[in-house]
Amino acid sequence: MLLSKTILLVIVLAPLVGTLIAGLFRHQVGRSGAAAAAIASVALSCVLSFYVFYQLVWGGAGTFNHDVYTWLEVGRFGAHIGFMVDRLTAIMMVVVTFVSLMVHIYTIGYMADDPGYQRFFSYIALFTFSMLLLVMANNFLQLFIGWEAVGLMSYLLIGFWFKRPTATFAMLKAFIVNRVGDFGFILGIAGVLYWFGSLDYAQVFVGALDPAAATKTVEIFAGHPWHITTVICVCLFVGAMGKSAQVPLHVWLPDSMEGPTPISALIHAATMVTAGIFMVARMSPLFELSEAALAFVLVIGATTALFTGLIGIVQNDIKRVIAYSTLSQLGYMTVALGASAYAGGIYHLMTHAFFKALLFLGAGSVIVAMHHEQDMRYMGGLKKYMPITWITMWLGSLALAGAPGFAGFFSKDAIIEAVGESHRFGSGYAYFCVLAGVFVTALYSFRLLYMTFHGKERFVVDAHHGHDHDDHGHRAPGHLAHAPHESPWVITVPLIALAIPSVLIGWSTIAPMLYGGWFGGAIRVGEANNVLAEVGHDFHGPLAMVLHSFTQAPFLIALAGFAVATYIWLLNPGIADKAKNAMRPVYNLLAHKYWIDELYQAVFARGGIMLGRGLWKGGDAGLIDGLVVNGSAAVVERTAATVRWLQSGYLYHYAFAMILGLIALLGGLWWVVHAAL
């Protein structure tokens, strides 16, 4: 049974139609019409994605791999738009469209008073289209088009409030950092075309089966041969480092919080940052040929998982805490890829999408209730005002912290166990990082909950007095015009819808997706690298895994993080400032994010400006204008001024010069003849 090409086209193109209606015809359809068009288009894609998923899993449909449009053909090379839809693609389609649909519905309430309401709906529908184009691609060229499209949409959405200097800086930062990653990515694609002679996935993956593919070398530097698959995979992964915000190309993601909260959820849960993880999993036939590339992936992911998570402990902006948790969890996914547990990385991507979208949308609900106050130091005690948001954020945080039975527990523990089974270079370091990251995750997760929803109220409801306003009429931090209250249904319904899979989805999916060969040929793992198979020998069902976890290191470490967070931020909140003062050097290190942003500003930003100014003054003004252009003109001018003295205009001067010339000529001839004789 074959999947319908028409259905696949509708899945991709429906959000594009919604974008056009909401954007180009916004005056004709109005605010409600723009929202309805975008939501209906994404809802249609979501329903059909679930149908495709059903057909692949239970309907007996096989992998769909066909071109739907030929762009150009040059000799044996052809550029096509086509779809490869297998179980790996299907799970991404479901995650992207479902989370996007929840974000679209949530946006009705969150952006209700924003003047860019219709523009926002147009952007997020186009974001969904771009991500679907990427994950459904059957060739590297279409992958690259989708790759750049999601980058463009992140640029537009991070800077959605473009009148804010911080937003414009953040969107430029995201754009420039991703250009660094994309430079490596396009080099990797060029390497694929050069070595395999095709950009079609199927042909490249068949070529990867050739024994020569793993042994062919190239000398990038004289005398230092590299396996060509290592070069290709490292270049491709550099692209993933940019999109999925891995160290050291992670700096753009926390600043993406400058965009509206719905787009923070969409970027962090289902679109932009998941693109790199998906790409590496899709390229597993290539990455399995290079131990060096996989070790590089493993070490980068482990570093990101631990060290970016530590920064989240000292953040006070509620959205930034969640942003750094995204960085850390992306590190876990990358670690899984580096350990050849590709299914584990994709599985954690799926579970993470639900609870991370839940946490961001929950944070947005809090921000709306707090009149757009985002500093947790001015919150506290909100659980009695916002019971639905409180409960759902607790559920999302428990899933994030890996509490037994929650979605994040199944995926995170599987990754930790898989890394423990790995013998690849860097696996020991990675195992330490992912275990330590469990403590860190629990610490910042429960710190967020306690500072936001528990303890005493640290805000002031001051509706009538004006002494708390500054010169511009803005309220002082923590001062509200009226008491917080629960958000409307268009915000709380998506929270509940996302909370359900955050709690339950792991129970029914872990066995087939991780240990049952669910992905089939979509993911290729060498027999010697199949760490998930080793872990699967000790897997006896989800209930047994939950019961067994209570005696294992990840649970005990997470419990320690919960206990420390409870003691410091719930039972004895005054100790937090004492601990900060006692550990001031460590606090400063984390508060300044290891000074990486300052380093980039000093070296690359200011260095680039200085280099440009030097080239301008020394090269353009000094060398080109001063020496070449103006200098040649000056030489001509001076020569002309000198020669002008010889042009007197008197006939006897010219006759005298001719006589001197004739004498010189005759003298020269005499000398030549005399020398010859």
Secondary structure, 3 states (H helix, E strand, C coil): CCCCHHHHHHHHHHHHHHHHHHHHCHHHHHHHHHHHHHHHHHHHHHHHHHHHHHHHHCCCCCCEEEEEEEEEEECCEEEEEEEEECHHHHHHHHHHHHHHHHHHHHHHHHCCCCCCHHHHHHHHHHHHHHHHHHHCECEHHHHHHHHHHHHHHHHHHHCCCCCCHHHHHHHHHHHHHHHHHHHHHHHHHHHHHHHHCCCEHHHHHHHCCCHHHHCCEEEEECCEEEEHHHHHHHHHHHHHHHHCCCCCCCCHHHHHHHCCHHHHHHHHHCCHHHHHHHHHHHCHHHHCCCHHHHHHHHHHHHHHHHHHHHHHCCCCEHHHHHHHHHHHHHHHHHHHHHCCCHHHHHHHHHHHHHHHHHHHHHHHHHHHHCCCCCEHHHCCCHHHCCHHHHHHHHHHHHHHHCCCCCHHHHHHHHHHHHHHHCCCCCHHHHHHHHHHHHHHHHHHHHHHHHHHHCCCCCCEECCCCCCCECCCCCECCCEECCCCCCCCHHHHHHHHHHHHHHHHHHHHHHHHHHHCCCCHHHCCCCHHHCHHHHHHCCCCCHHHHHHHHCCCHHHHHHHHHHHHHHHHHHHCCCHHHHHHHHCHHHHHHHHCHHHHHHHHHHHHHHHHHHHHHHHHHHHHHHHHHHHHHHHHHHHHHHHHHHHHCCCCCCHHHHHHHHHHHHHHHHHHHHHHHHHHC
